[in-house]
Amino acid sequence: MEWETVIGLEIHAQLATKSKIFSGAATAYGAEPNTQACAVDLGLPGTLPVLNKEAVRMAVKFGLAIHAQIDEFSVFARKNYFYPDLPKGYQISQYEKPIVGPGYIDIEVEEAGPIRIGITRAHLEEDAGKSLHEDFHGMSGIDLNRAGTPLLEIVSEPDMRSASQAVAYMKKIHSLVRYLGICDGNMQEGSFRCDANVSVRLKGEEKLGTRTELKNLNSFRFIERAINYEVERQIDLLESGGEVIQETRLYDADKDETRPMRSKEEANDYRYFPDPDLLPVQVSRELVDEVRETLPELPDARKKRFMEEFNLSAYDAGLLTADRELADYFEIAVNTANGESKLTANWINVELNASLNRENKTLSESPVSAEQLGELILRIKDNTISGKIAKQVFASLWEGKGSSADEIIEKEGLKQMSDSGELEKLVNEVLQANPAQVEQYRAGKTKVLGFFVGQIMKQTGGKANPGQVNQLLKSKLDQ
């Protein structure tokens, strides 16, 4: 039997406000447990929530970026359930009238090309606290610092048909919220996490299969592995005559499997009703227009511009624009390098990224600035140094041995030898010292040219201009 996978994602992006969505308590990560939860967050008697206007602005900003309908009138509701880390016994969320209505984003995957993924809604809500299960000797601890932290829940249509499509969609949303400056996207700290709704059906069927929800996935690798496992589990179950149960499941990364957590609730189980302590939110056209003016150049537009302006491939442009900070770094470097775009892209995508990954650094922690890299590329371009020597200069910049490529080149004596008279003398010496290899070349074994180049590079410490060396060798050997 041929099966079709159907996936929808619910992404929770923690909004980058300084205070919580309904109180003045701080949202900073890493504080001592229960030091950033005030009376409003705890729902103590006599307290009233007050909506954070900045959270509304951020939601509107996201809505505009996904071509969505911004509802002028939205309502907060109480979502009722009982859990130890939910101090009020309900979560303030939005249900029937969210702030952001239908929108979409486009993704690209190798197996299917460009795909449009519908976004059903994006609504504001408060986060719950956190249950801690380590170091409590068989008990659980509750940290309520996160209670009341503003979230934007982004709900997709069930438009994805593979784990790779789900990952591409999640990466696109991750890139977008960071471009907009509304979420730091830190998955390790829980600022950006995802629930995946997964079902399968026979190809050609229109009716959706019974879905399971995979809860709290916080890495791109885990979401792909979790979905792939769950798809196989459901297919095996159905083909053996069983039934898929609608439930919430957890993914165990160590065992690479999903396991049941609880039966999946329906919306009516939460007994949603409008929160009596909060007035409906009215978003004026003036506010929408004001927010629209603050939108940055978005990833798709920037990718297109990089391809047109810098003549980059779609692949290189996609890598460079996936992250706003990286795209900014490239623009500074390429402008410093007088528009030498392909070489700049290669150095960023290969040498810089490899160095960052090796030392587990972020781009903002890079010891080599965009201006320094641009200056280094200029020196490759004007033949002051070779590509090989450039790697040595880059390493010295990385280690802080100089403030610029020029300073390191001068201090370490790395300037490329381009004196034709001196190089010709070296070429003659190498050819005279290796008559057997000369005969091999003249007998048709032209690959031996690399041997001669290597000998000259060895004698000059890699400083000889490789283009000139090749030209001189060929002219001598072809005589």
C-alpha positions as CSV (number, residue, x, y, z in Angstrom):
1,M,0.0,0.0,0.0
2,E,1.1,3.5,-0.8
3,W,0.8,5.9,2.1
4,E,0.8,9.7,2.2
5,T,2.1,11.6,5.2
6,V,0.2,14.7,6.5
7,I,1.9,17.1,8.8
8,G,0.9,20.4,10.5
9,L,3.1,22.3,12.9
10,E,2.3,24.5,15.9
11,I,5.4,26.7,16.6
12,H,5.7,28.6,19.8
13,A,8.0,31.6,19.5
14,Q,8.8,33.5,22.7
15,L,8.5,37.2,22.0
16,A,11.5,39.3,22.8
17,T,9.8,41.7,25.1
18,K,11.5,42.9,28.3
19,S,8.5,42.2,30.5
20,K,5.8,39.6,30.5
21,I,2.6,39.7,28.5
22,F,0.3,40.6,31.3
23,S,2.7,41.9,34.1
24,G,5.8,43.9,34.6
25,A,7.9,40.9,35.7
26,A,11.2,40.4,33.7
27,T,11.6,37.7,31.0
28,A,15.4,37.4,31.2
29,Y,16.6,33.8,30.9
30,G,18.7,32.1,33.6
31,A,17.4,33.8,36.8
32,E,17.2,31.8,40.0
33,P,14.0,29.7,40.1
34,N,10.8,31.6,41.1
35,T,12.5,35.0,41.3
36,Q,10.7,36.4,38.2
37,A,7.1,35.5,38.9
38,C,5.0,38.2,40.4
39,A,1.5,38.2,41.9
40,V,-0.2,38.7,38.5
41,D,1.7,35.7,37.0
42,L,0.6,33.6,39.9
43,G,-3.0,34.7,39.6
44,L,-3.3,35.8,43.2
45,P,-6.6,37.2,44.4
46,G,-7.2,40.9,43.6
47,T,-4.7,41.0,40.7
48,L,-5.6,42.0,37.2
49,P,-3.7,41.4,33.9
50,V,-2.7,44.3,31.7
51,L,-1.7,43.6,28.1
52,N,1.8,44.4,26.9
53,K,1.4,46.6,23.9
54,E,4.8,45.6,22.5
55,A,3.7,42.0,22.3
56,V,0.8,43.2,20.1
57,R,3.1,45.1,17.8
58,M,5.4,42.1,17.4
59,A,2.4,39.9,16.5
60,V,1.3,42.4,13.9
61,K,4.8,42.6,12.5
62,F,4.8,38.8,12.0
63,G,1.4,38.9,10.4
64,L,2.5,41.5,7.9
65,A,5.6,39.4,7.0
66,I,3.5,36.3,6.2
67,H,1.0,38.2,4.0
68,A,-1.7,37.6,6.7
69,Q,-4.9,39.2,7.6
70,I,-4.5,41.4,10.7
71,D,-7.7,41.3,12.7
72,E,-8.8,44.7,14.0
73,F,-10.7,43.0,16.8
74,S,-9.3,40.1,18.7
75,V,-10.2,38.5,22.0
76,F,-8.3,36.8,24.8
77,A,-9.8,33.6,26.2
78,R,-9.1,31.3,29.2
79,K,-7.9,27.8,28.3
80,N,-8.7,25.7,31.3
81,Y,-6.6,22.8,32.4
82,F,-4.8,21.7,35.6
83,Y,-1.1,21.1,35.8
84,P,1.4,21.8,38.6
85,D,3.3,24.5,36.5
86,L,0.1,26.4,35.6
87,P,-0.5,28.4,38.8
88,K,-3.9,30.0,37.8
89,G,-5.5,26.7,36.7
90,Y,-5.9,28.3,33.2
91,Q,-3.8,29.8,30.5
92,I,-4.7,33.1,28.9
93,S,-4.6,32.5,25.1
94,Q,-6.7,33.4,22.0
95,Y,-9.2,31.0,20.5
96,E,-12.0,32.1,18.2
97,K,-10.6,35.6,17.4
98,P,-6.8,35.5,17.1
99,I,-4.8,38.6,16.3
100,V,-3.3,37.2,13.0
101,G,-5.5,35.4,10.6
102,P,-4.7,33.3,7.5
103,G,-1.3,33.8,5.8
104,Y,1.4,31.8,4.1
105,I,5.1,31.3,3.5
106,D,7.0,29.6,0.6
107,I,9.6,26.9,1.2
108,E,11.9,25.0,-1.1
109,V,12.9,21.3,-0.8
110,E,14.9,19.2,-3.1
111,E,12.4,16.4,-3.6
112,A,9.5,18.7,-4.4
113,G,10.7,22.2,-5.4
114,P,8.9,25.3,-4.2
115,I,5.8,24.7,-1.9
116,R,3.4,27.2,-0.4
117,I,2.5,26.4,3.3
118,G,-0.6,27.9,4.6
119,I,-0.6,29.5,8.1
120,T,-4.0,29.2,9.7
121,R,-3.4,31.7,12.4
122,A,-0.9,33.2,14.9
123,H,-2.2,34.0,18.3
124,L,-0.8,35.6,21.5
125,E,-0.7,33.6,24.7
126,E,1.2,33.3,28.0
127,D,3.6,30.5,28.7
128,A,3.3,28.1,31.6
129,G,5.9,27.5,34.2
130,K,8.4,24.6,34.0
131,S,8.5,21.3,35.8
132,L,12.0,20.2,36.9
133,H,12.6,16.5,37.4
134,E,16.3,16.3,38.2
135,D,18.0,16.6,41.6
136,F,14.7,16.3,43.5
137,H,15.1,12.6,44.6
138,G,11.9,11.2,43.1
139,M,10.0,14.4,43.3
140,S,9.5,17.3,40.9
141,G,10.3,21.0,41.3
142,I,8.3,23.9,39.8
143,D,10.0,27.0,38.4
144,L,7.4,29.7,37.6
145,N,9.8,32.2,36.1
146,R,8.5,31.4,32.6
147,A,4.8,31.7,33.7
148,G,3.4,34.7,31.8
149,T,6.2,35.0,29.2
150,P,4.6,36.2,25.9
151,L,4.3,33.6,23.2
152,L,3.2,33.8,19.6
153,E,1.7,30.4,18.6
154,I,2.0,29.9,14.8
155,V,-0.4,27.3,13.5
156,S,0.2,25.9,10.0
157,E,-2.3,24.2,7.7
158,P,-1.6,20.4,7.3
159,D,0.2,21.1,4.0
160,M,3.5,19.3,4.6
161,R,4.0,15.8,3.2
162,S,7.4,14.8,4.6
163,A,9.7,15.4,7.6
164,S,12.1,17.3,5.4
165,Q,9.3,19.7,4.4
166,A,8.4,20.2,8.1
167,V,12.1,21.0,8.9
168,A,12.3,23.4,5.9
169,Y,9.1,25.2,7.1
170,M,10.3,25.4,10.7
171,K,13.7,26.8,9.6
172,K,11.9,29.4,7.4
173,I,9.8,30.5,10.4
174,H,12.9,30.5,12.6
175,S,14.8,32.7,10.2
176,L,11.8,35.0,9.8
177,V,11.2,35.7,13.5
178,R,14.9,36.5,14.0
179,Y,14.9,38.8,10.9
180,L,11.9,40.6,12.4
181,G,13.7,40.9,15.8
182,I,10.6,39.5,17.6
183,C,12.2,36.3,18.9
184,D,15.8,35.3,19.6
185,G,15.1,31.8,18.2
186,N,17.2,30.2,21.0
187,M,16.0,26.6,20.8
188,Q,18.2,25.4,23.7
189,E,16.6,27.9,26.0
190,G,13.1,27.0,24.8
191,S,12.5,30.3,23.0
192,F,11.5,28.5,19.9
193,R,9.9,25.1,20.0
194,C,7.4,23.1,18.1
195,D,4.5,20.6,18.4
196,A,4.0,18.4,15.3
197,N,0.6,16.9,14.3
198,V,1.3,13.8,12.2
199,S,-1.1,11.4,10.4
200,V,-1.0,9.1,7.4
201,R,-3.6,8.2,4.8
202,L,-3.7,6.0,1.7
203,K,-2.6,8.0,-1.4
204,G,-5.6,9.4,-3.2
205,E,-7.8,9.7,-0.1
206,E,-9.1,13.1,0.9
207,K,-10.1,12.3,4.5
208,L,-7.3,12.9,7.0
209,G,-6.1,10.0,9.1
210,T,-6.1,10.0,12.9
211,R,-3.3,12.3,14.1
212,T,-0.9,12.2,17.0
213,E,0.8,15.2,18.5
214,L,4.5,15.2,19.1
215,K,5.1,17.6,21.9
216,N,7.9,20.1,22.6
217,L,10.4,19.4,19.8
218,N,13.3,21.9,20.1
219,S,15.8,21.0,17.4
220,F,15.6,20.7,13.7
221,R,17.3,17.3,13.8
222,F,15.0,15.9,16.5
223,I,11.8,17.1,14.7
224,E,12.9,15.2,11.5
225,R,13.8,12.0,13.4
226,A,10.6,12.2,15.5
227,I,8.3,12.6,12.5
228,N,10.0,9.9,10.5
229,Y,9.7,7.4,13.4
230,E,6.1,8.3,14.0
231,V,5.2,7.9,10.3
232,E,6.7,4.4,10.3
233,R,5.0,3.5,13.6
234,Q,1.6,4.6,12.3
235,I,2.0,2.8,8.9
236,D,3.2,-0.4,10.7
237,L,0.2,-0.2,13.0
238,L,-2.4,0.3,10.2
239,E,-0.9,-2.4,8.0
240,S,-1.1,-4.9,10.8
241,G,-4.8,-4.2,11.3
242,G,-4.5,-1.8,14.3
243,E,-5.8,1.7,14.8
244,V,-4.0,4.9,15.4
245,I,-5.1,6.5,18.7
246,Q,-5.4,10.3,18.9
247,E,-2.9,11.1,21.6
248,T,0.0,13.3,22.6
249,R,3.4,11.6,22.4
250,L,6.9,12.5,23.5
251,Y,10.0,11.9,21.5
252,D,12.9,10.2,23.3
253,A,16.1,11.2,21.5
254,D,18.3,8.7,23.2
255,K,16.1,5.8,22.1
256,D,15.0,7.5,18.9
257,E,11.3,6.6,19.5
258,T,8.1,8.3,20.4
259,R,6.0,7.1,23.4
260,P,2.5,8.0,24.7
261,M,2.2,10.9,27.1
262,R,-1.6,11.4,27.4
263,S,-4.8,11.2,25.3
264,K,-5.1,14.2,23.0
265,E,-7.7,16.7,24.2
266,E,-10.2,18.4,21.9
267,A,-10.8,22.1,22.0
268,N,-14.0,21.7,24.0
269,D,-12.0,19.9,26.8
270,Y,-10.3,23.1,27.6
271,R,-13.7,25.0,28.1
272,Y,-12.5,28.1,26.4
273,F,-14.4,31.3,27.3
274,P,-13.5,35.0,26.9
275,D,-11.3,36.3,29.8
276,P,-13.5,38.6,31.8
277,D,-10.4,40.5,33.1
278,L,-9.2,41.6,29.6
279,L,-10.9,43.8,27.1
280,P,-11.0,42.9,23.5
281,V,-7.9,44.1,21.6
282,Q,-8.5,46.7,18.9
283,V,-5.7,47.1,16.3
284,S,-6.0,50.3,14.4
285,R,-5.1,50.7,10.8
286,E,-2.7,53.5,12.0
287,L,-0.8,50.9,14.2
288,V,-0.6,48.4,11.3
289,D,0.8,51.1,9.0
290,E,3.2,52.2,11.6
291,V,4.5,48.6,12.1
292,R,4.7,48.1,8.3
293,E,7.2,51.0,8.1
294,T,9.5,49.1,10.5
295,L,9.7,45.9,8.5
296,P,13.2,45.0,7.4
297,E,14.1,43.5,4.1
298,L,12.9,39.9,4.5
299,P,14.8,36.7,3.7
300,D,13.2,35.9,0.3
301,A,13.6,39.5,-1.0
302,R,17.2,39.7,0.3
303,K,18.0,36.3,-1.4
304,K,16.6,37.6,-4.7
305,R,18.6,40.8,-4.4
306,F,21.9,39.0,-3.6
307,M,21.4,36.8,-6.7
308,E,20.8,39.9,-8.9
309,E,23.2,42.4,-7.3
310,F,26.1,40.1,-6.5
311,N,25.5,37.4,-9.2
312,L,25.4,34.6,-6.5
313,S,23.9,31.2,-7.1
314,A,20.6,30.5,-5.4
315,Y,22.4,28.1,-3.1
316,D,25.0,30.6,-1.9
317,A,22.4,33.4,-1.6
318,G,20.1,31.1,0.4
319,L,22.9,30.2,2.8
320,L,23.9,33.8,3.3
321,T,20.4,35.2,3.8
322,A,19.0,32.4,6.1
323,D,20.3,34.5,9.0
324,R,20.0,38.3,9.2
325,E,23.3,38.7,11.1
326,L,25.2,36.6,8.5
327,A,23.6,38.5,5.6
328,D,24.7,41.8,7.2
329,Y,28.2,40.4,7.7
330,F,28.4,39.4,4.0
331,E,27.3,42.9,2.8
332,I,29.9,44.6,4.9
333,A,32.6,42.2,3.8
334,V,31.7,42.3,0.1
335,N,31.6,46.1,0.0
336,T,35.0,46.2,1.7
337,A,36.3,43.8,-0.9
338,N,35.1,46.1,-3.7
339,G,32.2,43.8,-4.8
340,E,34.3,40.6,-5.0
341,S,31.1,38.6,-4.2
342,K,31.9,34.9,-5.1
343,L,35.2,34.8,-3.2
344,T,33.6,36.6,-0.2
345,A,30.7,34.1,-0.2
346,N,33.1,31.2,-0.4
347,W,35.2,32.4,2.5
348,I,32.2,33.0,4.7
349,N,30.4,29.7,3.9
350,V,33.6,27.6,4.2
351,E,36.5,29.1,6.2
352,L,34.5,31.4,8.6
353,N,31.7,28.9,9.3
354,A,34.2,26.1,9.8
355,S,36.1,28.2,12.4
356,L,32.9,29.2,14.2
357,N,31.7,25.6,14.4
358,R,35.1,24.3,15.5
359,E,35.1,26.6,18.5
360,N,31.3,26.6,19.0
361,K,31.1,30.3,18.6
362,T,28.2,32.4,17.2
363,L,28.8,34.9,14.4
364,S,28.7,37.8,16.9
365,E,31.6,36.2,18.8
366,S,33.7,35.9,15.6
367,P,37.3,37.3,16.2
368,V,37.4,38.2,12.5
369,S,35.2,41.2,11.6
370,A,33.5,41.6,8.3
371,E,35.8,44.5,7.5
372,Q,38.9,42.4,8.2
373,L,37.6,39.6,6.0
374,G,36.9,42.0,3.2
375,E,40.4,43.4,3.4
376,L,41.9,39.9,3.3
377,I,39.9,39.1,0.2
378,L,41.2,42.3,-1.4
379,R,44.8,41.1,-0.8
380,I,44.0,37.8,-2.6
381,K,42.4,39.6,-5.5
382,D,45.3,42.0,-6.0
383,N,47.8,39.1,-5.8
384,T,49.5,40.4,-2.7
385,I,49.0,36.9,-1.2
386,S,47.9,33.5,-2.6
387,G,44.8,31.7,-1.4
388,K,46.9,29.3,0.6
389,I,48.7,32.1,2.4
390,A,45.4,33.8,2.9
391,K,44.3,30.9,5.2
392,Q,47.5,31.5,7.3
393,V,46.6,35.2,7.5
394,F,43.0,34.4,8.5
395,A,44.3,32.0,11.2
396,S,46.5,34.9,12.6
397,L,43.5,37.3,12.5
398,W,41.4,34.7,14.3
399,E,44.1,34.3,17.0
400,G,44.3,38.1,17.4
401,K,47.9,38.4,16.2
402,G,47.1,41.6,14.2
403,S,44.4,44.1,13.6
404,S,44.3,43.8,9.8
405,A,45.4,41.5,7.0
406,D,48.0,44.1,5.9
407,E,49.6,44.2,9.3
408,I,49.9,40.4,9.5
409,I,51.2,40.1,5.9
410,E,53.9,42.7,6.7
411,K,54.8,41.5,10.1
412,E,55.0,37.8,9.1
413,G,56.6,38.5,5.7
414,L,53.9,36.7,3.8
415,K,53.8,38.9,0.7
416,Q,53.6,36.9,-2.5
417,M,56.7,36.7,-4.7
418,S,55.7,38.2,-8.1
419,D,59.2,39.2,-9.3
420,S,59.4,37.5,-12.7
421,G,63.2,37.6,-12.8
422,E,63.5,35.9,-9.4
423,L,60.8,33.3,-10.2
424,E,62.3,32.5,-13.6
425,K,65.6,31.8,-11.8
426,L,63.9,29.4,-9.4
427,V,62.1,27.7,-12.3
428,N,65.4,27.1,-14.1
429,E,67.0,25.6,-11.0
430,V,64.1,23.2,-10.3
431,L,64.0,22.0,-13.9
432,Q,67.8,21.5,-14.0
433,A,67.6,19.5,-10.7
434,N,64.9,17.2,-12.0
435,P,65.7,16.0,-15.5
436,A,63.7,12.8,-15.3
437,Q,60.5,14.6,-14.5
438,V,61.2,17.0,-17.4
439,E,61.4,14.1,-19.8
440,Q,58.2,12.6,-18.4
441,Y,56.4,15.9,-19.0
442,R,57.7,16.2,-22.6
443,A,56.7,12.6,-23.1
444,G,53.1,13.5,-22.5
445,K,52.7,13.0,-18.7
446,T,51.6,16.7,-18.1
447,K,50.4,16.0,-14.6
448,V,54.0,16.1,-13.5
449,L,53.6,19.9,-13.7
450,G,52.2,19.8,-10.2
451,F,55.4,18.3,-9.0
452,F,57.4,21.3,-10.3
453,V,54.9,23.8,-8.8
454,G,55.2,22.0,-5.4
455,Q,59.0,22.2,-5.5
456,I,58.9,25.9,-6.1
457,M,56.3,26.5,-3.4
458,K,58.3,24.5,-1.0
459,Q,61.4,26.6,-1.7
460,T,59.5,29.9,-1.3
461,G,57.5,28.9,1.7
462,G,54.3,29.1,-0.4
463,K,54.9,32.7,-1.3
464,A,55.4,32.3,-5.0
465,N,52.6,33.6,-7.2
466,P,51.1,30.3,-8.4
467,G,49.7,31.8,-11.7
468,Q,53.1,33.2,-12.7
469,V,54.9,29.9,-11.7
470,N,52.5,27.8,-13.8
471,Q,53.0,30.2,-16.8
472,L,56.8,30.2,-16.5
473,L,57.0,26.4,-16.1
474,K,54.8,25.8,-19.2
475,S,56.8,28.2,-21.3
476,K,60.1,26.5,-20.4
477,L,58.8,22.9,-20.6
478,D,57.0,23.4,-23.9
479,Q,60.2,24.8,-25.7
